[in-house]
Amino acid sequence: MSTSSEVLSLKYNQNFGCFICGMNDGIRIFNTEPLVEKLYLNKDTDKVGSVAIAEMLDRTNLIAIVSGGNYPIIAPNSVLIWDDHLKEFILEFTFKSKVFAVKMSSKKLIVILHNKIHVFSFPNNCQKLFTFNTCDNPKGLCELSTLDEESQLLCFPAVKPGFIQVADVGAAEESASRCPRIFQAHKHEIGCIALDRSSHRLATASVEGTLIRIFEINPKNEIKQLIELRRGMDPALLYSINFSRDGGYLCASSNRGTIHIYNLQDPQFNRQLRLANLGINSSNIFDARYSMCTFQIPCELPCVCAFGENCNSVICICVNGSYYKYIFTNDGKTCNRDSYENFLDLCLGSEF
């Protein structure tokens, strides 16, 4: 049976400096480093109800909310925008079907449905700009570039499973995006995606969860595969993939309980496994690039990992409130736990 303190969604903000929890008893926002609770909106006192999806816009006063859980205040086909300066909802968007995810930037609001994505101008003069069709997308996969530029990339699963569509939604008034590109990333359905901060590299994984591919996106939206990384040989459900702030590393979490860290700036530090060493005969020996280093958390915990302010640290947050911070060396030879806390035990304004 679910409890009032149950975490229903767990998301970092755009630069990983904060994370937000949608909960049965409302919303809680925490600073990532140092770990401090910054905001608590109670389902009753603040009249936000229980929250199935919550999304921050950087560190601004705007929060996107989708109701759910035990005490929803509105149907799950609506998105509400909370203004924490005014302490009230200021916008409402309603759709014909359930909302699976929301993304925000300083100029756009993206709403992901089961097989459609809607793009709105935001937060002023909100108008629908684009609608894209996708394959079935119950995980709400979608990545929006956060750079405040004329060109703004949106990456999401295309209509055909295993394919990705990249569209420029930077235009303010066009009825169709400029120069959309569709390419095959995997044989199976897409399971996880991530953009780096420059919006020049896209990481993808399929529902198999064994391989992560890194693609380069040039200014003309042309796509080129850069590297293929292997998580493992057995299938896994990937919870998250994220680049470090400088783009030099990549981390991934899954239901296997292992957090993988890959070196992108010096790939030679990633471990290699030659199929010949496994007794597999092949005329073309394939060198699999495995993670540079790993650390373990309880595998039953859904979690999201990201890099800290120091690109040599990874922070993993879990739905039971666990907060792990590990620090690793550039060559991956050491990876040690720096701290462990439970963020659900914090009170507003208190710090570990």
SULTAUR-V421123 format. One record per pair of residues at least 24 apart in sequence whose ideal C-beta (glycine too) atoms are under 6 Angstrom apart, sorted by the first residue. I is the first residue (numbers start at 0). J is the second residue. Records with the same first field share a line. If there is no record, write none. Layout:
BEGIN
I = J  J
END
This chain:
BEGIN
6 = 318
7 = 51  68
8 = 52  53
9 = 303  318
11 = 305
12 = 55  57
13 = 57  145
15 = 305
18 = 316
19 = 53  55
21 = 50  51  52  53
23 = 49  68  69
26 = 50  53
29 = 342
32 = 307  308
33 = 350
34 = 322  340  351
35 = 350
36 = 345  347
39 = 347
42 = 70
48 = 72
54 = 101  103
56 = 103
60 = 84
63 = 101  103
65 = 98
78 = 110
99 = 139
100 = 139
102 = 141  143
104 = 143  145
105 = 147
109 = 143
111 = 139  141
116 = 155
118 = 168
129 = 168  176
132 = 158
134 = 158  160
140 = 192
142 = 192  194
144 = 194  198
146 = 198
152 = 198
154 = 201
156 = 189
157 = 181
160 = 188
161 = 185  186  187
165 = 220
178 = 220
180 = 220  222
182 = 222
190 = 237
191 = 237  240
193 = 240  241
195 = 242  246
202 = 240
204 = 237
207 = 234
208 = 234  235  236  237  253
228 = 261  288
229 = 287  289
230 = 259
238 = 301  302
239 = 303  304
241 = 305
243 = 306  310
244 = 310
245 = 310
250 = 304  313
252 = 302  304
255 = 298
256 = 295  296  297  298
257 = 293  295
258 = 294  304  315
259 = 290  293
260 = 290  291  292  327
261 = 290  291
262 = 291
268 = 330  331
291 = 331
292 = 327  331  334
294 = 325  334
296 = 323
END
